[in-house]
Amino acid sequence: MDTFRKQPTLKPYFDQSYGCAAFPSVAKGGVFFVGAAFGAGDIYKLTADGEAEHSGKVELVQAVAGWVLGGEVFSEIVFFETEGDYDRFMDGNFEFSANAKAVALTAGVSARVTTMGNQGVQGGLTPEQTSVRGFKETPEYTKGMKVFTLTLGGLMYEATVGGQKFNIKK
């Protein structure tokens, strides 16, 4: 979660969101028309003083179809706007997504459109150098959630449609 906290664009999300789910490392791979990803993470309630209170574990499972070749590792964070949004996530959530991405070792460029909100264009040579652009200072949510990812490394090209399933471990 520290890598995401370093992004000035995400500060309003940490300050104003009820909670978040952070996945430090998600491994993804695919060949031709099928791909999959898996990662484990933690769920937090965010307090007014900027602290994160751990409230559970979560697994991310993703399946994609479309043109995909290679593998990558990325971090992902999901912000929840309100307590109700957090509770709906804790009950289980499914997301459809459309991805366009090119990753070469640790350099990456990505854009994403999902049922949980669009992700701005991101680009950088390392996770620390990657910047998130395209958002205002006021947090914007879709269906009470907002997703951000940062590529950690790999070699992957994709133009896919897929879905993520979150398995909550209370």
Disulfide bonds with the S-S distance in Angstrom:
none
